[in-house]
Amino acid sequence: MWDFEHGERARDLAEQFEISYTVPSLCAEALRKGEADIGIIPAIAFQSIPDLAIIPDVAIAANGAVRSILLVSKVPFNQIKTVAVDTSSRTSVALLEILFRRGWLSGREQIPRFEPMQPDLNAMLSACDAGLLIGDPALLVDRTKYHVADLAECWKQHTDKPFVFAFWAVRKAALERRSDASRIATIFQESRNHGLANVKSIAKEWSPRVGISERDVVSYLTQSISYSLSQEALAGLARFFKLAQQLELISTLREPEFLMETASLAKARC
């Protein structure tokens, strides 16, 4: 979001976009209801919301340990019967279910009961055997006290692919109102690039908010997270979608459709 929040560019973009902030699952609902035109959504939401186009080459992904999507348990993984889940990212919840049902977490196929809860680890572990933590709370977990699994790391170990948690998507109906649909992709890609060029400034701002050192913020943003939809990432996304369908976590399987493709088709029809 760098260009949307800093300097001259932010003033220019404010004339083009009205911005609001919430968690990815609610971004997806806003797109579903037509209350937003563009949103960063959990990857799995793409399969259940019709008429979306993905902004190419911008994502929240991980090619190994992500550090901020953790299963934290009081007991060994093969003894887990209940899991408190933070539902702010439906993709992470779906990934956790896949890991359990494939036996990739515990060495045996199992289906614990998932209980939706707020991301408070103490409350989660008071009510359940384990908790799924997403985002900043996960970065603060003392891993010496619990059994901890990094979901993206587990995925990488068993598929040898990156995992894509979220990406930007656009409602096709909104594209019909713009003559410069292809420019949207460039705006978001450039903002990502400028943000990565200013990671130290971001770390200085966010370190006291999150409660970790500036060095750890830089490490997290540059090593744990990948912001590109590379061919390897797309292969990982395809594998995730296929497993989700096989395990009936989604009812249909749609091929990813990208903004530039949609804009080209609309232009051809004109």
C-alpha positions in Angstrom: 0.0 0.0 0.0 3.1 2.3 -0.1 2.0 4.5 -3.0 -1.5 4.8 -1.6 -0.3 6.2 1.7 2.9 8.3 1.0 3.7 11.5 -0.8 2.5 13.0 -4.1 1.5 9.6 -5.4 -0.9 9.1 -2.5 -2.7 12.4 -3.4 -3.0 11.4 -7.0 -4.3 7.9 -6.1 -6.8 9.3 -3.6 -8.5 11.0 -6.6 -8.9 7.6 -8.3 -9.5 5.2 -5.4 -11.5 5.4 -2.2 -9.6 3.2 0.3 -10.9 1.3 3.4 -9.1 -1.2 5.6 -10.3 -4.5 7.0 -9.2 -8.2 7.2 -9.0 -10.3 4.0 -12.1 -12.4 4.7 -14.2 -9.2 4.9 -12.5 -7.8 1.8 -13.8 -10.9 0.0 -17.3 -10.3 1.4 -17.3 -6.7 0.2 -16.4 -7.9 -3.3 -19.1 -10.6 -3.2 -21.7 -8.0 -2.3 -20.5 -5.4 -4.8 -19.6 -3.1 -1.9 -16.0 -2.8 -3.2 -14.5 -3.0 -6.6 -10.9 -4.1 -5.7 -9.8 -6.1 -2.7 -7.0 -8.2 -1.3 -8.8 -11.5 -0.7 -7.9 -15.0 0.7 -6.9 -17.1 -2.3 -9.6 -19.6 -1.7 -12.3 -16.9 -1.9 -11.6 -16.6 -5.6 -13.3 -20.0 -6.1 -16.6 -18.9 -4.6 -17.0 -15.4 -5.9 -17.9 -15.2 -9.6 -16.7 -12.6 -12.1 -13.4 -11.7 -10.4 -10.1 -11.0 -12.2 -6.8 -11.3 -10.4 -4.3 -8.5 -10.5 -1.2 -10.2 -12.0 2.1 -10.6 -10.2 1.1 -9.2 -6.8 0.4 -11.5 -3.9 1.0 -12.4 -0.2 2.9 -15.7 -0.5 5.7 -17.7 1.1 8.3 -20.0 -0.2 9.0 -21.7 3.1 8.4 -20.6 6.7 6.1 -17.5 6.8 6.3 -17.0 10.6 2.9 -15.4 10.8 0.5 -18.3 10.1 1.1 -20.8 13.0 -0.6 -23.8 14.6 0.1 -23.5 18.3 -0.7 -26.5 20.4 -0.6 -27.6 24.1 -0.3 -31.2 23.0 1.5 -33.2 20.3 -0.1 -32.7 16.9 -1.4 -36.3 16.7 -3.3 -35.7 20.0 -5.2 -32.6 18.9 -9.0 -32.9 19.0 -10.0 -29.3 18.9 -8.5 -26.2 17.2 -9.5 -22.6 17.8 -9.2 -20.8 14.5 -8.9 -17.1 13.7 -11.1 -16.8 10.6 -9.6 -13.5 9.3 -8.1 -15.6 6.5 -10.2 -18.4 5.1 -7.2 -19.6 3.1 -5.2 -20.3 6.2 -8.1 -22.2 7.7 -8.5 -24.3 4.6 -4.7 -24.9 4.4 -4.8 -26.2 8.0 -7.6 -28.6 7.2 -5.7 -29.9 4.2 -2.6 -30.4 6.3 -4.5 -32.4 8.9 -6.5 -34.5 6.4 -3.5 -35.4 4.3 -1.6 -36.4 7.5 1.1 -33.8 6.8 1.0 -32.3 10.3 0.6 -35.4 12.6 1.7 -38.3 10.4 -1.8 -39.6 10.3 -5.0 -38.4 8.7 -7.2 -36.7 11.2 -10.0 -34.1 11.4 -10.0 -32.1 14.6 -13.0 -29.9 15.4 -12.5 -26.3 14.4 -13.9 -23.6 16.7 -14.0 -20.0 15.4 -12.4 -17.6 18.0 -10.8 -14.2 18.3 -7.0 -14.4 18.0 -6.2 -14.4 21.7 -3.8 -17.4 22.3 -4.6 -17.7 26.0 -8.3 -17.9 25.4 -7.8 -20.2 22.4 -5.7 -22.7 24.4 -8.1 -22.5 27.4 -11.0 -23.6 25.2 -9.2 -25.9 22.7 -6.1 -28.2 22.4 -4.6 -25.8 19.8 -5.1 -22.5 18.1 -4.5 -21.1 14.6 -2.9 -17.7 14.8 -2.7 -15.3 11.8 -0.7 -12.1 11.5 0.9 -10.1 14.2 -0.1 -12.3 17.2 1.7 -15.2 15.6 5.0 -13.2 15.4 4.9 -12.8 19.2 4.5 -16.5 20.1 7.1 -18.0 22.5 7.8 -21.2 20.6 9.6 -22.8 23.5 6.3 -23.1 25.4 4.2 -25.0 22.8 4.2 -27.4 19.9 4.3 -25.1 16.9 3.9 -25.6 13.2 4.4 -23.0 10.5 1.7 -23.8 7.9 3.6 -22.5 4.9 6.7 -24.4 5.9 4.8 -27.6 6.2 3.2 -27.0 2.8 6.6 -26.4 1.2 8.0 -29.6 2.8 5.3 -31.8 1.3 4.7 -30.1 -2.0 8.0 -28.4 -2.8 5.9 -25.4 -3.9 5.3 -21.9 -2.5 2.0 -21.1 -0.8 -0.2 -18.2 -1.9 -2.3 -16.8 0.9 -3.9 -13.8 -0.8 -3.9 -11.6 -3.8 -5.7 -8.5 -5.2 -8.9 -9.2 -7.2 -11.1 -6.9 -9.2 -14.8 -7.2 -10.0 -15.2 -7.4 -13.8 -18.3 -5.2 -13.6 -16.2 -2.4 -12.2 -13.7 -2.7 -15.1 -16.5 -1.9 -17.5 -16.5 1.7 -16.1 -12.8 2.3 -16.8 -11.1 2.8 -20.1 -7.7 2.1 -18.5 -8.2 -1.3 -16.9 -4.7 -2.4 -17.7 -3.3 0.5 -15.9 -4.7 -0.8 -12.6 -2.2 -3.7 -12.6 0.7 -1.3 -13.0 -0.5 0.9 -10.1 -0.6 -2.0 -7.7 2.7 -3.6 -8.9 4.5 -0.2 -8.6 3.1 0.3 -5.1 4.5 -3.1 -4.1 7.9 -2.3 -5.6 8.1 1.1 -3.9 7.1 -0.5 -0.6 9.9 -3.0 -0.9 12.3 -0.2 -1.6 11.2 1.5 1.6 11.2 -1.5 4.0 13.4 0.2 6.5 10.9 3.0 6.9 8.1 0.5 7.2 10.0 -1.3 9.9 10.6 1.8 11.9 6.9 2.6 11.9 5.7 -0.9 12.6 8.2 -2.2 15.1 6.7 -0.5 18.1 3.2 -1.4 16.9 3.9 -5.1 16.6 6.3 -5.4 19.5 9.3 -6.9 17.6 12.6 -5.3 16.6 13.1 -3.3 13.4 15.5 -6.0 12.2 12.8 -8.7 12.7 10.3 -6.6 10.8 12.7 -6.2 7.9 13.5 -9.9 8.0 9.8 -10.8 8.0 8.9 -8.5 5.1 11.9 -9.4 2.9 12.6 -13.1 3.7 9.4 -14.6 5.1 6.9 -13.0 2.7 7.0 -13.1 -1.1 4.9 -10.5 -3.0 5.0 -12.0 -6.4 2.8 -14.4 -8.3 5.7 -16.3 -9.9 5.2 -19.4 -12.0 6.2 -21.5 -9.0 3.7 -19.6 -6.8 1.0 -20.2 -9.4 1.8 -23.9 -9.5 1.5 -24.0 -5.7 -1.8 -22.2 -6.0 -3.1 -24.7 -8.5 -2.1 -27.6 -6.2 -3.9 -25.9 -3.3 -7.1 -25.4 -5.3 -7.0 -29.0 -6.6 -6.6 -30.4 -3.0 -9.3 -28.1 -1.7 -11.7 -29.5 -4.4 -10.7 -33.1 -3.7 -11.4 -32.6 0.0 -14.7 -30.8 -0.8 -13.6 -27.5 0.7 -14.7 -25.8 -2.5 -17.5 -27.0 -4.8 -16.0 -25.8 -8.1 -12.6 -25.5 -9.6 -12.0 -22.3 -11.6 -8.8 -21.5 -13.5 -7.2 -18.2 -12.4 -8.2 -15.4 -14.6 -6.0 -12.3 -14.7 -6.8 -8.6 -15.1 -4.8 -8.1 -18.3 -6.6 -11.1 -20.0 -10.0 -9.6 -19.0 -9.1 -6.2 -20.3 -7.9 -7.7 -23.6 -11.1 -9.6 -24.0 -13.2 -6.6 -23.3 -11.2 -4.5 -25.8 -11.6 -7.2 -28.4 -15.3 -7.3 -27.9 -15.5 -3.5 -28.4 
